Amino acid sequence: QVQLVESGGGLVQPGGSLRLSCAYSGNFFSISRMGWYRQAPGKERELVAAITGGGITNYADSVKGRFTISRDNARSTSFLQMNSLKPEDTAVYYCKSDRLGVNFWGQGTQVTVSA
């Protein structure tokens, strides 16, 4: 069984930065694809960024150039560095792990971008 715990959310002004962390408990982290998703009120959950076990990344167009996903296999942790934050980035951010089609989700962390 895999458990994911996100941290690092909070309130930030437009243009600011936050770094989210996703701590992974369980086996096979290094070969799991890790993703960050977000869900704003009244909207569907959407993929923000993902990284494979080999370090290949992909991003939603709306965050390219502003967000960076990374992972530390020694610490079984995934990160999402968010820079130049905008009010439209406000959402609950979720971490997801995927290995051979078996998915696990974290509980989410709130990110609010507001002056």
C-alpha positions as CSV (number, residue, x, y, z in Angstrom):
1,Q,0.0,0.0,0.0
2,V,1.2,3.5,-0.9
3,Q,0.6,6.6,1.1
4,L,1.2,10.1,-0.3
5,V,1.3,13.2,1.9
6,E,1.5,16.7,0.3
7,S,2.8,19.7,2.1
8,G,3.9,23.3,1.3
9,G,0.7,24.9,0.3
10,G,-0.5,28.2,1.6
11,L,-1.4,31.8,0.7
12,V,0.9,33.8,-1.6
13,Q,0.7,37.0,-3.4
14,P,0.6,37.1,-7.2
15,G,4.2,36.8,-8.6
16,G,5.3,34.8,-5.5
17,S,6.6,31.3,-5.2
18,L,5.8,28.1,-3.4
19,R,7.3,24.7,-3.2
20,L,5.1,21.7,-2.8
21,S,6.4,18.4,-1.5
22,C,4.9,14.9,-1.8
23,A,6.2,12.3,0.6
24,Y,5.7,8.8,-0.6
25,S,5.5,5.8,1.8
26,G,5.8,2.4,0.3
27,N,7.8,0.5,-2.2
28,F,8.7,1.2,-5.9
29,F,8.9,5.0,-5.7
30,S,11.9,5.1,-8.0
31,I,9.9,3.4,-10.8
32,S,6.6,5.2,-10.2
33,R,5.5,8.0,-12.4
34,M,4.7,10.9,-10.1
35,G,2.2,13.6,-11.0
36,W,0.8,16.9,-9.6
37,Y,-2.8,17.7,-10.3
38,R,-5.0,20.6,-9.2
39,Q,-8.7,21.2,-8.9
40,A,-10.2,24.7,-8.6
41,P,-13.7,25.2,-7.3
42,G,-16.3,24.3,-9.9
43,K,-13.7,22.8,-12.2
44,E,-12.4,19.4,-13.1
45,R,-9.1,18.1,-11.7
46,E,-6.3,18.7,-14.2
47,L,-2.8,17.5,-14.7
48,V,-0.2,20.2,-13.8
49,A,3.0,18.3,-14.2
50,A,4.4,14.7,-14.2
51,I,7.7,13.0,-14.0
52,T,8.7,9.5,-14.8
53,G,11.0,7.3,-12.8
54,G,13.7,8.1,-15.4
55,G,13.2,11.9,-15.0
56,I,11.1,12.7,-18.2
57,T,8.8,15.5,-17.5
58,N,5.7,17.0,-19.0
59,Y,3.7,20.1,-18.1
60,A,0.4,21.7,-18.7
61,D,0.7,24.6,-21.2
62,S,-0.6,27.0,-18.5
63,V,2.4,26.4,-16.2
64,K,5.2,25.8,-18.7
65,G,8.2,28.1,-17.8
66,R,6.8,28.8,-14.3
67,F,6.5,25.4,-12.6
68,T,9.2,22.7,-12.2
69,I,8.6,19.2,-11.2
70,S,11.4,17.1,-9.7
71,R,12.0,14.0,-7.6
72,D,14.4,12.7,-5.0
73,N,14.5,9.0,-5.2
74,A,16.7,8.7,-2.1
75,R,14.0,10.5,-0.1
76,S,11.0,9.1,-1.9
77,T,9.8,12.6,-2.4
78,S,8.4,14.6,-5.4
79,F,8.5,18.3,-5.6
80,L,6.6,21.0,-7.5
81,Q,8.4,24.4,-7.6
82,M,5.9,27.1,-8.5
83,N,7.1,30.5,-9.5
84,S,5.4,33.6,-10.9
85,L,2.2,32.4,-9.4
86,K,-1.1,33.9,-10.7
87,P,-4.6,34.1,-9.1
88,E,-5.7,31.4,-11.6
89,D,-3.3,29.0,-10.0
90,T,-5.5,28.9,-7.0
91,A,-6.6,25.4,-6.4
92,V,-6.2,22.3,-4.2
93,Y,-3.0,20.5,-5.5
94,Y,-2.9,16.7,-5.4
95,C,0.0,14.3,-5.7
96,K,-0.5,11.1,-7.6
97,S,1.7,8.0,-8.1
98,D,1.2,5.6,-11.0
99,R,2.9,2.3,-11.4
100,L,1.6,-0.2,-13.9
101,G,-1.8,1.4,-13.9
102,V,-2.2,1.3,-10.1
103,N,-2.8,4.8,-8.9
104,F,-2.6,6.4,-5.4
105,W,-3.6,10.0,-4.5
106,G,-2.7,12.3,-1.6
107,Q,-5.2,14.3,0.4
108,G,-4.3,17.5,-1.3
109,T,-2.9,20.9,-0.2
110,Q,-4.5,24.3,-0.8
111,V,-2.7,26.9,-2.8
112,T,-4.3,30.4,-2.8
113,V,-2.8,33.2,-4.9
114,S,-4.3,36.5,-3.8
115,A,-3.3,40.0,-3.0
